[in-house]
Structures are given as structure tokens and as C-alpha cells.
Amino acid sequence: MDTVYFIAQQTMYFAIPLLIVALGGMFSERSGIINIALEGIMIVGAFAGISFINVFQDTMSGQSLLLLAVLISGLAGGIFSLFHAFASIKLNADQTISGTALNMFAPAFAIYIARMVQGVQQIQFSDTFYINKVPFLGDIPVIGPILFRNCYITTYIGLGIALLSWIVINHTRFGLRLRACGEHPQAADSVGINVYRIRYAGVFISGVLGGIGGLTFVVPTSTNFNAGVAGYGFLALAVLIFGQWRTNKIFFAAFFFGIMKTFASAYSGIPFLKDLPISNEVYKMIPYIATLIVLTFSSRNSQAPRAEGIPYDKGSR
């Protein structure tokens, strides 16, 4: 049973960032804007949040510092995503090229600023956020060891974001308008919906969640930030596609890929995997092999928003 708890706890570290970032991509793409800039947005968000922690960790610590860093990361990611929104919505630029440009710019920007400020590109921070056990809740059978022991508060933030996203997309006026703009923008415009404004909002939300996702990836898995998030933004795109742009399916897809990542990174702590005659390199390939296999079978039944990637021109009907 201890092995099961270990796998579940490790899966949370990897699945929660994927969940948050993929949900961010969902808001953008269901409004009609392809956002492959998630990798760059994660880097900018992580850079802002870790830099904040690095500066203030001598005067603050624990969950209050982490929560403030989450806000900083979300704001940075949201602002950075507006460049993509402006290029895609206002300038009618190719959305794939715009996203690729941001992905290339983000790590270079983080490295340049880090070296300019502190002389090296790695930003160190102290992990004062680890929770050994949540009082009372950690004693609940089965659920306690999985969710409330050896955890980070970012786990609960991610689960809360998933629930809130499901409510917003499926049960609010804004969610209905967002979906309408991604499916039939002309029809949405004909009933008075400002398609441009809704798409800006979708991309901005995507940036906020992408920035938060960048921080939630770095904090549980490292004590320094080196201007990268290990391709998690692209893996989140695979989660988004596998999840068919639907909140509930994205949730399960994120945890599927989280388990694959756990097998790749923490196999030495899993007895039945540790004893197999398989090299370290093969284990590291597991998430990406799983991505290729899953996308091969799921992409043929893809249900992407109909107007995704198509610039909207208010003058054309």
C-alpha cells in the first residue's frame, strides 16, 4: 500500500501543473485562438514567481510566500499572453507563428534578465512549502495519505482551478459566450457578443493559468529555476487534445500523463519497476512515447472548436 501512496503523491507533483496549463489552453482555444505559447508562458510565470521567492525568502517563508508567488506568476503569465492575443486578434497574425515566437523569446528573456541581475542564469530558492501532513485530514484512511501527506498547497490550488473551470465553462454566461466565439463567432456577433473582447479574455485566462502552472511545476520538483520547464507546455497541449477540449476529460488526461511521468522520473522508488532490466533512458522516454501513442489514436476523433485558429473579421459574414 505504501507503494500506491508513493505513486499517487508523485503523480500529483506532475499532474497538477499539466492540469492547470491544459485548462488554460482550453480557455484560449475554446474562444477560437490556438495557443501553442503555453511553454513560453509557463517559463515567464515560473521566472516571475521564483524570482519573487528568491528576493523575499529572507523575510517571508511558508505558504504565504508561495501564495503571493502564485499571484505574481499568474499576473506575469497573463500579461505575457496578451502579446499573443494582440498579434492573433488585432493583427490577424498566424497564431502558430505567434505562439512559436513567444516560446523562443521566453527562455532567452529569462536567461538575460537573470544573468543581468545576479550574474548566473539559475535562480535558487529554499523550499519552505513542503507539507508533511495536514492536521486531521492527513489521518483520513486512503484519501489522507494520497492528498494530505507529503504534499504542496499547489495541489489544492490545481484541483480548485479544475472545479472552477468546469463551472465557468459549462454553467456561466461567460462560458457560453466563450464557447460560442470558438464555434460560430459570426452568430455570436449577431446577438451582440463582442467576439474580440471574449477572445482577449480567453487568451488572458490562458496566460494566467499557464503562469501559475509554470510555478507549480518548478516548486515541487526543484530548488532552482534554469529558464525551462522540461517541455511541459507542449505536453499540456497533448493533454488538451487528448482531453478533447473538455474540462472533465482534461482532468483524467492530466492524471494519465502524470502517472506516465511518475514512472519515468520516480521509477527507482517503485519496487516492481526498479527490478526490471530497463535502462534509465528508456524510462525517461515513457511520457513522450505515451503522448505519441495517445495522439495517434485520439486525433482522428478530434473535436476541436470549429473556428479555432481562424481570424475573425467583423466585416465578413
N, C-alpha and C positions, 0 to 999 in steps of 0.2 A: 504493500500500500504506500510505503514511503516513496517508491519509485514513481507511482502515479501522481502523488502530490508534487514531487520534484518536476516532472514533465509539465504538469498544469501550471506551476508557478513560473517556470521558464517560458512557457508558451505565452503567458501574459506579457512578459517583457517584450516579446517580438510582435505579438498580435495586436496589442493596443495601438502602437504607432501606425501600423498598417490600416487598422480600422479607422482611426481619426483622419488620416490623409486620404484614404479612399472615399470616405464620406465627403471630404472637402471637394475631391474631384467630381463627385456626384452632383453637388450643388452647381458647379460650373457647367458641367456637361448637360445636365437636365435643363439648364437655361438656354443651351444652344452653343456654348463656347467650349471647344476642345481645350483641355488644359494639360498638356504634357510637361508643363513647367513645374510640376509638383516636386521634383528632385531639387531644383534650384530654390523653390520656396522653402522646402524643409531646411536647406543649408542656411539660408538667410535667417529663418526663425531660430534655428539652433544657435547660430552665431550670436544673435542678439541676446537670447536668453542666457547662454553660457557666459557671455561677456558680462552681463549684469550680475550673475552669480559670482564671477571672478572678482568683480570690483567690490561687491558688498558682503562677501562671505566673512570678512573680518569683523563686521559689525552686526550681521544677522546670520541666522542659521535655521535649519529645520524646515518645516512645512510652510511657514510664512514666506520665507525666501523663495522657495520653489513655486509657490502660487503666484508671487509677483513676477517671477521669471516666465511663467506660463503666459501671463498677460502681456509681457513685453514681447515674447516670441510671437504670439498671435497678432499683435499690432504690427510688428515688423513684417510678418508674412503677408498680412492684409495689404499693407502699403506697397510692398514689392509686387504683389499680384496686380495692382492697378496699372502697372506698365503693360502687362499682357492684356488687360481689359481695354486700355486706351488704344493699343495697336489693333486689337481684334474688332472692337466695336466702332470706334471713332474713325480709324484709318482703313478699316476693312482689309487689314493685312492677313496674309496666310497664317492661320492660327498655329499650325505645326511649326513653322519657321520662327514665329514669335516666341513660342514656348521653348524651342531649342536654343534660341539666343539667350533667354534668361537662365537656362540650365548651364550654359557655358560661362555666363557672366558671374553667377553667384559664387562659385568656389574661388574664382580669381579675385573677386571683391573681398571675400572673407580673408583670404591669404594676405592680400595687400594691406588691408586695414590692421590685421593682427601684427604683421611684421613692422608696420609703421609705428604702432603704439608700443609694442613690447619687445620687438626685435626678433621674435620667433613666431611661426605660424600656429603652433599648438597653444591652445588656451586651457590652462589647468584649472580644476576646481575640486573642492572637497565634497565628498558625498556624505552629507549630513541628513539625507532624506529617506534613508532606508528604514522600513518599519518591520521590526522583528515579529511583533504580534499586536493586533488591535485588541484592546481590553474587551472582554466579554464576547465580542463577535468571533475572536480567534478560537474560542472554545466550542463553537458550534460544530457538531460532527460533520465530516466530509466538506461542507462548504467553508467552514472556518479555516482549515489548513490550506485550502485552494485560494481563497480570496482575501483572507485577513491575516495571513502569516507570510513573512519573507516577501513583502510587497512594497509598492510605492503608491503614493496618493494619486499618481497619474493613471493608475488602473481604474480608479473610480471616476476620474475625470473623463476617461475614454468611454466607459460604459454610460455615463451620464450624457455625453455628446451623442452617442448612438441612439439613446432613447429620445432625446430632444430632436434629433434629426428626423427620426421616424414620425414624430408628432408634427413637426413643421412641414415636412414634405406631403404628408397624407391627410392632415387634419386642420390646416390653416389656409386662409385666403392667399397668403403669400406663396405657400407651397403650390396651390392650384395655379396661380399665375406663373410661377416659375416653370412648372411642367408644360403649361400652355405655350410659353415662349420657346421652349425647346422642341415642341411638336408642331405647332401651327402658329408661328409668330404673326402672320397676316391676320388670321382670325382673332388672335389676342388683341392686336392693334385695333381691329374693327369695333371692339367693345370697350375701347378706351384705356387699355393697358399700355403703359409706356414700356415697350419692349427693351429699349436701350437701358433704361433705369433698372429694370429687373435683371438684365444680363450683367450689368455692373455689380449689382448686389450679389448675384450668384458667384461671380469671379472673386469678389472681395471675401465672401464667406469661405470660399475655397482656399484663399490665401491665409485667412486667419487659422483655419483648421490645419492647413499644411504647415504653418509656422509652429503651431502647438505640437503637431506630430513630430517635427524635427527635434524639438526639445525632449519629448517623451521617449524618443529613440535613444538619444545620447545619454541621458541621466542614468537609466538603469544598467547600461551596458559598458560604461567607460568612466574615466575620471579626467578626460581631456577631450577637446574638440579639435579636429585636424582638417576642417573645411570639407568634410564629406559625411555622407550618411549611408554609405555602402550600397548605393543603388536602390534604396528603399522607396524613393519616389516612383521609380519605374515598376518596382514590384507592387506598389499600391495601385498603379494603373492596371496591372494584371488582375488584382483583386477586384477592382471596379468593373472590369469587363466580365470576369468570371461571375461576379455578383449581379450582372445584368442591370446595373444602374438602379438597383432596388435596395433599400436600407436593410431589410431583413436578410437578403441573400448576401449582401456585402459583409454583414456581421459574421455569418458562417464561413464565408470565403476567407476572411481575415484570419480566423482561428485555424482554418485548414493550413494556410501558408505559414502561420505562426508555429504550428506543430512541425511542419517541414523544416523551418529554420531552427527550431529547437533540436531536432535530430542532427542537423548539420553542425551546430555550434556547441551543444552540450552532450554529445553522444558519450563522452568519457564518463559522465555521471549516470549513464543508463546501462545497467549490467548486461542486458540482452543485446545491446548494440556494441558495447565496449569489447565483448569477447569475439565479435565477428572478425574474420580476416579481411577487413576492408581498410584501405588507406584513408588517411585524413583528407586527402584531396577529393576523393570520391564523396565523402560525407558533405564537404563544402559545396559540391555540385547539386545536392539533393533539391534545394528550393528552386533552382533555375531549371532543372530537368522537369520538376513537377509543374513549373509555370508553362513550359513548352507543351507538355502533355495536356494539361488542362485547357490551355487556349486553343490547341488543335481541335479538341472535341467540342468546346463551348462556343467558339467564334462562329461556327456555322449556324448557330441558332441565336446569334446576337440580336438583341432588341434595343439597340441604341436609339436615343431620341432622333426623330426624323429630320429635324432641322439642325442637328449638331454639325458644327463646322461650316455652316452656310451663312455668310454675312447677310445681315438683314438690311434691306433698303426700304425705308418707309414709303418712298415714292413708287415702288413697284408692287403690283398686285397680281 
